[in-house]
Amino acid sequence: MPRDGVFDESGKAYAEEGQVMLDGPDGVAISMTPDAAEETANELIRAASEARQQIDDRESGASGS
């Protein structure tokens, strides 16, 4: 269940007929080429790392840009 519109559950990905399907929370569903899926995965990993750093900075009282 979302908290302030932010979901804390992951989506599920699977391959079907040469496409990558992603079923996310709240009925989100998309299909991508393998290349688009791989780039999306890289972007999600990058953004997750950045968001964790923002949380760490906020909790430690550090300011950032």
Secondary structure per residue as TSV (DSSP state, phi and psi in degrees):
chain	resnum	aa	ss	phi	psi
A	1	M	-	360.0	138.1
A	2	P	-	-71.5	147.5
A	3	R	B	-115.1	113.4
A	4	D	T	56.2	36.4
A	5	G	T	79.1	4.6
A	6	V	B	-109.4	125.1
A	7	F	-	-86.8	144.3
A	8	D	-	-113.9	19.9
A	9	E	S	-118.3	146.9
A	10	S	-	-85.1	163.9
A	11	G	-	-86.0	167.5
A	12	K	E	-116.2	132.2
A	13	A	E	-114.8	146.1
A	14	Y	E	-153.8	160.3
A	15	A	E	-102.0	138.3
A	16	E	E	-150.5	120.9
A	17	E	T	52.5	41.8
A	18	G	T	80.2	8.2
A	19	Q	E	-119.7	157.4
A	20	V	E	-103.9	124.9
A	21	M	E	-105.1	138.3
A	22	L	E	-126.4	118.7
A	23	D	E	-105.8	116.9
A	24	G	-	-108.6	-177.7
A	25	P	G	-66.7	158.1
A	26	D	G	60.2	30.6
A	27	G	G	80.6	8.6
A	28	V	-	-66.4	129.6
A	29	A	E	-147.3	127.3
A	30	I	E	-138.8	157.9
A	31	S	E	-124.4	143.6
A	32	M	E	-139.0	159.2
A	33	T	-	-69.2	161.3
A	34	P	H	-57.6	-39.8
A	35	D	H	-64.5	-43.9
A	36	A	H	-65.1	-39.4
A	37	A	H	-63.8	-42.9
A	38	E	H	-64.0	-42.8
A	39	E	H	-66.6	-38.9
A	40	T	H	-61.8	-42.5
A	41	A	H	-59.9	-44.4
A	42	N	H	-61.8	-42.6
A	43	E	H	-65.0	-40.3
A	44	L	H	-64.0	-42.0
A	45	I	H	-63.4	-43.5
A	46	R	H	-61.8	-48.1
A	47	A	H	-66.4	-37.1
A	48	A	H	-63.2	-41.5
A	49	S	H	-63.7	-42.9
A	50	E	H	-64.5	-42.5
A	51	A	H	-64.6	-40.6
A	52	R	H	-61.4	-40.2
A	53	Q	H	-64.5	-39.6
A	54	Q	H	-61.5	-42.2
A	55	I	H	-62.8	-46.4
A	56	D	H	-59.4	-43.8
A	57	D	H	-62.8	-43.7
A	58	R	H	-63.5	-42.7
A	59	E	H	-68.9	-28.7
A	60	S	H	-92.4	-3.9
A	61	G	T	83.4	7.9
A	62	A	-	-76.7	150.5
A	63	S	-	-107.8	149.2
A	64	G	-	-144.2	175.8
A	65	S	-	-100.8	360.0
